[in-house]
Amino acid sequence: MPVVAGHDFEGRISASADAALAAFLDLDDLLRRAVAYASESAGSDTSRILLHDAEAHEFVVAAVTGPSDDRIRGSRFKETAGIPGAVFKSGRAHIAPRTGARTLMAAPLNVGDRTIGVVETVSRAADAAFTSADLERFASCCGLIAVALENASLYRRLDKETEITRRSRDDRARPLIAESAAMRAALAQAERAASGRSTIVLIGETGTGKEQVARHIHEISPRASGSFVAINCAALPEGLLESELFGHEKGAFTSADRRHIGRFELADGGTLFLDEIGDLPAPAQVKLLRVLQEREISRVGGTQTIRVNVRLIAATHRDLGAEVREGRFREDLFFRIHVVPIHLPPLRERVEDVEPLAQFFLARFAGELGRPVRAITPEALARLRAHRWPGNVRELENLIERLLVLGGEQPIGAGELAGLLPDAPTLTVRGVAMPAAPVIDDLSLWEQEHALLVQALERTGQNQTRAAHLLRISREQLRTRMRRYGLLPKL
């Protein structure tokens, strides 16, 4: 049986500093090289590297040499199964007979006191059985492979963190301000759901702060130490969306000049936020459903499956139920994601949040522009509160930035806002001016009644007796409606 010196693999990856670094950077390339070296070292045609998936308690066939390599790569089996299971449990190499004159040799991939996998190889039919000397040499070879794989895994983890930082460095997350009863109720629901693993779908108009709520859920969840990765499904063309979600291999398409790590892979161990999930095209819906069912992905142009452990938070401004009825959204995917729905109120139903949000944006843009913070007159604040904010918090943010960029240092007055905001019609309820109710063709009756209740409560400082008086209903009727809309404070 041919023998390959144990220093061969080590020599190949350390012939120079550049060669060593290159070998360690690409985990998939290293796996292909390592399994070939294992076969060469043992004088065998058939070998495979089995990496351990601790969460699933399974082995994953990560690399194979031999006639069936394409068919079994990526397959899984229990960590206790057969010779690999025994080697993994004991942490010691082993020789076992196979059919005919063949023998199997398996050795653990040990890194310190951890076993990250097993390498096994089968002798050729015409060769003599493996000996204890072969086993010793093979175990030494596997020790080198284990160190190289660990280094490559550490680099991939660093590369992943660098990629997350690169993709999010331009994000300017808006603050999560919730002084209004409506927003506090929504946040209470979000915080109760954060501790679990259920998929959450945030429902609300564009600009209501869905990403900020998703980040908050992640930060108080058991996954807080993992990555929070966000993607807007409506912001990418259909041809790029699949690559962004699942990644692609080098050469997968014309412009794929390098491997690209997808958002699911980046979010492994953490939280993936899919904004505007209602805009996913049909092919992507099918693949997303499969990922949620199987918890594994395949990069575009790749054959290997990659296990992912991701908590999904979705968001939409659409009525997904209606989208299902119209055939634009898959019913099975709807039921997969519509586990914990949370409705986020628009800014016009969060009047108490307008001033603190405005003050925050004033301070932030003043700092960025190197200018003093401008005050806001009471008349201007009343104008801001009366505005319907069709663009929600994003519209308010943009308005404040314009006021800082184009205005002087004097306090912001109602006159300065007049040219930037459309006239805000008001209605008077028993002598108290309130923002006009939404028009019928814009919002449902449910949403209009909810908005009136919220406005009346906020105008009266949550005094239920005064709010009922404003709305010309009894206090008992008010409380019945508050209970219906989840506005009664928790005791």
Secondary structure, DSSP 4 states (H G I P E B T S, - for coil): -----THHHHHHHHSSHHHHHHHHH-HHHHHHHHHHHHHHHHT-SEEEEEEEETTTTEEEEEEEESTTHHHHTT-EEETTSHHHHHHHHH-S-EEEE-STT-EEEEEEEEETTEEEEEEEEE--TTSPPP-HHHHHHHHHHHHHHHHHHHHHHHHHHHHHHHHHHHHHTT--PPP----SHHHHHHHHHHHHHHTS---EEEE--TTS-HHHHHHHHHHTSTTTTS-EEEEETTSS-HHHHHHHHH-B-TTSSTT--S-B--HHHHTTTSEEEEETGGG--HHHHHHHHHHHHH-EEE-BT---EEE---EEEEEESS-HHHHHHTTSS-HHHHHHHTTEEEEPPPGGG-HHHHHHHHHHHHHHHHHHHT-PPPPB-HHHHHHHHHS--TTHHHHHHHHHHHHHHHS-SSPB-HHHHHTTS----EEEETTEEEEPPPPTTTS-HHHHHHHHHHHHHHHTTT-HHHHHHHHTS-HHHHHHHHHHTT-SPP-
